[in-house]
Amino acid sequence: MEQLLTLDKELFIFLNGLGSEAFDGFWKIITKQLYWSPFFIAVFHLLQRKVGWKNLGIIILFLAVLITFTDQATNFFKNHFQRFRPCNDPEIKDFIRIVMQRNSYSFFSGHAANSMASTVFIVLIMRKYYKFTGLLFFFPLVFAYSRIYLGLHFPSDILTGYVFGTFSGTLFYKLYEIFYKRYL
């Protein structure tokens, strides 16, 4: 396990070190969900055109519960493992690029888990309507990488968030299917 954690820190230092001050502002924008609103609105618009307003409302309700579930599970794990964020890790904090500072714990990334969960859920719904829905996975990849760039998460935090998000998104899609077949 120690070897994995060491490798994780080394990979983080490499990826984080690829950044430059000229791009810091860009990655600060990328990491905020608010700035992704036009993207979300466009996806919801495409979805609404295929499923109608009523079903879109149900999908949004499922998404809200999914994000709440994923977020609370993430907080549970963070408080259980209590892993320092890279920006607070005494072993590396003095020689990494710290663009943003947070005092909460690191393992695992809520940004990665929530973005992957919501993307998996939406892709599973949209795939029968649109050919290139897999391109939506660009969102969680870029969104979560911003956390490494900014000095807030290790790669294992991101990967674990992706795995948990994939599981959560798939589970909620299955629940949505059951609800849809039974009540709509």
N, C-alpha and C positions, 0 to 999 in steps of 0.2 A: 504494500500500500504506500509506503514511504517513497518508493521509486516512482509510482504513478503521480504522487503529489509533487515530487521534484520535477518530473517531466512536464506536468501541468504548469508549474511556475516558469519553467524555461520556455515553454511554448508561449505563455502569456507575455513574457519579457520580449520575445522576438516579435510577436504580433503588435504589441503595444508600442514597441520601438520603431515600427514602420511609420508611425504618425509624424506629422510636422505641425508646427504652430499655425501655418497658413491654412490648414484644414480643420483646426479645432472648432471654429464656429459652425462649420458645416455639420460636423458630427454631433455637436450640441443640439442642433435643430433636428437631426435624424432621430435622436434618442427620445424626443418628446412626442407622445401620441397625438397631441393636438395638431401638430404640423402634418400628420398623415390624414387629417380629416377629408381633404379633397379625394384622396385615394379611396377611403372608406365609403364616401358618398357615391363615387363612381361605381364601386362594387355593388352597393345596395341598389343603385339605379338599375344596373344590369340584372340583378336578381329580381327586383320588383317587376321588371318587364316580363319575366317568365313565370313568376309564381303569384303575382297580384299583391295588393296591399295587405289583405288579411293574413296571408301566409308570410309575407315579409315581417309583419308585426310579431307573429309567432316565432319566426327565426330570430328576430332581434331579442325577444324575451329569452329564448334558449341561449343566445350568445351572452346575455347579461348574467344569467345563472352560471354558465360555463366559466366566464371570466371571474366571477365571484368565487366559485369553487376552486379554480386554479390558483387564484391569488391567495386565498386562505390556506390552501395546501402548501404553497410556496412559503408563506410566513411560518407555518408550523415547522417545516423542514429547516428553515433558516434559524429559528430559535432553538431547534433541537441540536443541530450540528454546530452552530455558533462559529462558523469559519469566517475569519477576517476577510474583508474585501482586499483586493490587491493594494488599494490606496492606503489601507491601514495595516497591512502585513509588515511587521517589524523586520522581516528578513529581506524584503525587496522594496519597500516604500521609498527609500532614499535614492534609488537609482532607476526608477521607472518614470514614465510620463504620466502625471496625474493632472487630468484636465478638469475632472469633477470630483468632489469629495462627498461621501456618504458615510454615516456612522453605523448603519444597520449591517446585518451579516450578509454573506455572499452566496452560500450554497443553498439552493440553486437559484438561477436567475428567473425572476418573475417576468421580466420583459420577454425572455426567450420562451418561457412556458405559456404565457398568455398569447403572445403573437402566433406561436405555432398551433396552440389549441384552436384559436379562432380561425386561423387559416385552414387547418385540416377540416374543421367543421364546415366552413363555407365551400371549400373545394369539393368536398364529398357531396354537397347539395348541388353545386353548379356544374359539376362535370358532365351531367346528362344534357345540359343546355348549351354549353360552350366548349369548343374544342381545346383551347389553350389555357384552361383554368390552372394548370400546373405552374404557370408563370406567376401566380399569386404567391408562390413560395419565395419569391424574391424579397417580399416584405419581411418575413421573420429573419431571413438571412442577414439582410442589411441592418435591420433594427437591432438584432442581438449583437452583431459585430460591433456596433457603436459602443456597447458596454465594455468590451475589451479595449477599444481605442481610448475611451475616456478614463480607463484605469479602475473600473468598478466591478468587473467580473473576470474570473479565470475561465479558460476554455471549457473545463469540466463543468462549470456552473451553467454555461450555455448549452453544452451537449445534453446534460441531465435535464435542463429545462425543455429542450427540444423533445426528448424522449417522453417526459411527463406530459408535455403539451400534446404530443401525437396521441398518446393514450387517452387523455381527457377529451380531446376533440373527437376522436373516434367513438368513445363511449357516449358522448352527448349526441353525436349523429345517430347512433343506434337508438337512443332514447327518443330523439326527434322522429325517426322512422316509425317507431311503435306508436307514438302520439299521433302522427300524421295518418297512419293506417286505421287507427281506432276512432279518431274524432273528426277527421276532415274528409 
